[in-house]
Amino acid sequence: MLRWIIFLIVYFVLGLYTLQALKTISRYPWVYYIFMAIALLVVGNFIYQFTLGETPGRVLSRPKSYAFGFLITMMVFEMVTILFLFSEDLFRLVSATYSNFFGASKEFTFPQRRRFLSTIALGIAAIPFGALLYGMYKGKYNFKVLKYTLEFDDLPDAFDGYRITQISDVHSGSFDNRDKIEYAVELINRQESDVLLFTGDMVNNMAVEMDPWADLFSTLDATDGKYSILGNHDYGDYVEWETEEAKEKNLEDLKKLQKDIGFDLLLNESRFLQKGKDRIALVGVENWGKGGFKNAGDLKKAAEKVSQDDFKILMSHDPTHWEEKVLSDDYHYHLTLSGHTHGMQFGIEIPGWVKWSPAKWRYKHWAGIYSEKGAYINVNRGFGFLGYPGRVGIWPEITVITLKKKSLV
């Protein structure tokens, strides 16, 4: 109860501050009333969804997700506005203190300055406000195909030019537009890659979330097959299950579902992709992550049938596994494919110029290709979305990686 009280106090203080900015630049009362009505509607819906809503508890349903998204959008608008106005108030406080201390007769009031700053503040605040709304409306389905070519000295000759499509973090429980998902599945198939690799988090929490989409994802196709691993959300750890048996059944249902739609699920296992006498070892571990995330991945067990000399591709959901365990392993894993971070679903990316997201404050490797010790990792930005029901700047990703034999010349 205390945290709700604190939250409401903070929210209404932010709202009152923003309301003052609106009153400074507009003399029309209906502007204030609309703002107050929206602010109350947003916070009321948020409180309802997270207390008395359809799915109480820890499960993040679509209504909860949108309630959270609109709350974040409103609070960002208010906080950006306040950053400008607080600086003005601080200036006025210092000015007033100076005037009183030195007995200056001049009164330090700047109504025109205040009006100007309020206009600038609200104008700048409207940019992230609009971007977050766009992210919920269209950005979350703004699928991008990102293509990379990676060269290796010891790539088997028969795999020169081999194409891999990677998708990750489907989070099917968040989908709300079948036409967009149909388009994305078609876009994946249009790449005509040799193999399709899915690196975890098919659902948010429960296997049943994938049921409406199973027929669609079963149409995914690749010449050498489709392979998958589990992500931290696939285990059902974020649900308050009535019994442990129910939780175990959910996981078994998800494993069966993946098989039914044509994925070969690797549970600390390996497979070989064969072309004539040449082969590539495909190794898949269960989720391994630091910072409180599930640690079920067993790299040694997964690679039991793999030799030191094999060219190895590792599927591991969480990129922290690469930096903590994989790079220092006795085996050299040429390419690791991960996801998990979503790129925080928010950021700015201009190829060759800017690559930024709050995700970088938590993850050393958070999106795209990285190389260390002669090995590569690709961190897929994710196919779906979770929490905030949108994406801004960090768009849903389909990765296509072409393996090339490095030229000796």
N, C-alpha and C positions, 0 to 999 in steps of 0.2 A: 504493500500500500504506500509506503514512504517513497519508493522510487517513482510511483505514479504521480504523487503530489509534487515532487521535485521537478519531474518532467513537465507537468502542467504549468508550474510557476515559470520555468524557463521559456516554455512555448508562448505563454501570454505576455511575458516581458518583451520577447522578440517581436511579437505581434503589435504591441503598443508602440514600440520604437518605430516600426515600419509605418504604422498608421500616422504617426507624427510627420513622417516624410511625405506621405500622401497629402496630408492637410496643408503642408507647406507649399506644395506646387499646384494644388487644385482647390477651388472654392465650392465644388459641387458635392453636396452631402451623399448623393447616390454612389459616388466613387468609394467613399469610406464604408458605406453599408455593404456594398458588393464584396469589398475586401474582407470585412468582418464576417460576412456570411460564409464565404469560401473557407476562411481560416477555421471557423467553428465546424463547418461540415467535414473538413479534412481531419481535424483532430477527433471529432466525434466518431467518425467512421473507423478511425484507427483504434480508438479505445474499445469500440464495440467488437470489432473483428478479433482483437487480441484478448477479450474477456468473455463475452457472451456469444461470440460468433458461431458459425456452423461447425467449425472444427477446432474446439478449444484444445489447448496443450501446445506441444512443440511443433506439430506439423504445419509447415508453411503452405497453406492452400493458396489458390489463385486470388480469392478475395483479400486474404491477409497480405499477399504479395503486392497487390495494387494499393491497398491501404498504406502500406509501408512506402511504396513508390511515391504516392502523392504527398505523404508527410515529408519525405526527404526533399521533394521538389519545392514545397512551400518553405521549409526551414532554410534551404540554401538561398532562396530569394531574400528571405528576411536577414540572414546573416551577412550576405554581401552588402545589403543596404546599410546595415548597422556598422560595418567596418568603416564606411565613409562618415557616417553621422557621429560615431563615437569620437573620431579624430577631431571633428569640429567642436564637439562638446568639451573635449579635453583642452583644445585651444582656448575656448571661451573661459574655462575654469582657470587656466593659467593667467589669462588676461585680467580676469576679475581679481585674482589674488594679487597680481602686480599692482593693479589700480588701488586696491585697499591698502597695500603695504606702503606704497610710496605716496599715498594721498592724492593721486592724480584725479583731476576733476572730470576727465573725459570718460564717458561711459563706453565700454567695449561691447557693443552690440552690432551685429552685421547681418541684418535680415536678408539683404540681397545675396550675400555670400552663402547663407543657410539655404536659401531657395535654389541657388545654383548647384550646391553640393547635393541637395536632395534629388534634383533632376538627374544629375550625373549618376548618383548612387542607384536610383531606380532603373535608369537606362542600362547600366552595366549589369545589375542584378537580373534584368529581363533576359540576358543572354544565356546563363546557365539554366534559368527557369524554363525558357523555351527549348533548350537543348535536351533537358531531362524529359520534358513532355514528348518531344519528338522521339527520344530513345524508347519510350514506352509504346508509342504509336507505330513507328516504322523501323527505328534503328535496330531493334532486337531481331528483325528478319532481313537485315541488310547483308546477306551472305556474300563473302568474298572468297575467291579462290586464290591462294597464295602459293606461288611456285618457286621451288629452290632446286638447284643442281649441286650435288655434293660429289667431290672427287676423292678416290681412295687408291692408294698404291696397290693394295692387295685384294681389290675386288675381283672375284672370279670372273673370267672372261665372258662367260655366258650371260652374266648379269649386267654387262655394260649397257646402259640405257634403260635399266629396269625402273619402272614407275610405281611409286607407293602413294596411295591416297590415305591420309590420316584424318579421322574425325575424333572428337573427344567431347566429354561433358554434354551429352544430349539433354539430360534433365527433362525428360518427356512429360513429367507432371506439371510443367510450367506452360506447355504449348496451349495456344488458344486460337490458332488459325491454320486449318488443314491445307488450304491452298498454298500458303507460304511453305509449309513443310513438304508438300508434294513437289514444289519447285526446287527446294533444296536437295531432295533425294534425286531428282532428275539431274540436277547440276553435278552431283557426285558421280552418277553413272556416266555423265557426259565426258568425264575426264578419261575414261577407258584405261584405267591403270591396271597393272598386272596383279596387284594385291590391295585389299582394303583392310586397314588396321584401325580398330576402335579402342581408345585408351581410357575407358572407364567413365563412371557416373551416367548410366543409362537412365536412371530415375532419380527423383529427389529423395524418396524414402521407401516407397512401396512398389512391389512388382506390378500391381494392378494399374499403375499409372501408364505403363507401356501398352496395355491391352488395346486402346483405341488406335494405336500407331503401329502395331505389330505387322499388320498386313502391308503397310506402306514400306516399312524398313526391310521387310523380307524381299522386296524387289531390288534392293542394293545388289550389285553384281561386280565381280572382278574375276579375271581369268584364273588366277591361282588361289582364289578363295577369300573368305572374310574371317578375320581373327579378332578376338576381343579379350580384355581383362576387366577386372573389377576396380571401381573407384571407391572412395570413402563413403559416398552416399548410398552405394549399392547394398551395403550390409544392413541397412535399417537401424543404424545406431542412434538416429536422431528422432526416434519414435518411442513413445511410452507404451510398449506392448503389454498386453494383459498377461501373457505368459512367455517364457523363454522359448517354448515350443512354437508359438505363433511367429516369433521372430525368425527362428530357424526355418520354418516352412516358407516364409516370405523369401528368404535367400534361395532356397531350393527352387521355388517357383520362378525366380528371376533367372537362375541358371538354366532351367528348362526352357524358358521363354527365349533366351538367347540362342539356344540350340534350335528351337523351332523356326526362328527367323533366319537361320543359316549361318550363325556365327560359331566358330570354333573357339570356345572360351578356354583360355590358358590360365590355370590355377597353379602357379609356381611350376610351370611345365615348359617344354620346348617342342618346336616342330621344325622340320627342314623343308625349305623351298628348293625344289630340285629342277635343274635344267641340264639334261645329259649327265655328264660326270661331275658337273659343278653344283655346289649347293650353298645356301645361306641358312644359318641357324636363326630361327625366330624364337626369342625367349620372352615369356610373359610371367610377370610376378603379380601377386595380389598386392593390395594397397600397402605402401610403406611411406610414412610421412612423419616429420618431426613436429613438435609444437602441439601435441595432444591428439593428432590424427592417428587412425588405426595403423598398427604395425603387424600386418599379416604376411608381408612379402618375405620370401626366402630365396635369395639369389642363388645360393649354393645348390639348393634342391632343384630350382628351376633349370639350372644348367648342368645337371648330372649327366645328361646324354650328349653334351656338347664338348668338343675338344678345344684345346688352346688355339689350334690353327684355323678353326672355323671363322668365317666372316660372320659377325654377330650383330643382330638388331634386337634391342631390348625394348619391350613395352612395359613402362612403369608409370602409373598415374601421376604421382606426385614428383615434381622436379627436384625436391630436396633430397630424394633418394640418390639422384645422380651425384650431387656434390658430396653427400655424406658417406655413401657406400660404393657406388658403382665405379667412380674414377679411381678409387684405391684398391679395387678388387684385383685378384691375381689374373683374372681374365680381362682381355681388352675388348670392351664393347664399342664397336665402331660407331654405332648410331643408337641413341636412346630417344624414344618418343614418349612424351608426357603431355599433360594438360593441367587440370586442377585449378589453376589460378584465375581463369576467365579474363586475365588482364584487368581484373576488378570491374570489368564491363564499363569502364569509364577511363578516358584518357585522351591524349592527343598524339596522333601519329602522322608525320609527313615523311615518307621514305627519303632517306638521305639527309634529313634535316632535324626532325624532332621525333623522339620516342619516349613518351612519359605516361605514367599511370601511378596512382597511389599503390598499386601492387608492388612497385619496386622497393617500397619501404619495408615490405615483409619478405619478398622473394628475390634472391640474387638473380635467378633465371626465371623470368615471368612471361615472356612472349617471344616467339621467333627462334632463330637458330643461334646457338652459342657453341664455341669450340674451346676445349681445354685438353692438354696432354694428348693431342692427336685424335681426340674423340669428339663427336658432335652430339648435341641434344637439340631437339625441336620441341618447344613448349607451345602447343596448340592453344589458341585463345578461346576455344570452346564453340560448340555448335548451338547450344541453348543458353538459358539464362536462369538465374536463381536469386532470390531475395528481391533486389530492385528489378522489376519486370521490364527491363529495357537495356539498351546499350547505347553509349555515347562515345564516339571516337574509336572505341575498341570493338570492331564489328565481328559477328559470328564468322567462323573460319572453317574452310575446307583446305587442307594442306596437300599439295602434290610435290613429292620429292623424287627427283630423278637421280639414280646412282650412276656415276661415271667412273671408268677406269682412268686413273691419272696418266697422262702421256709422259713417256720417258724423255721426250725431246725438250 
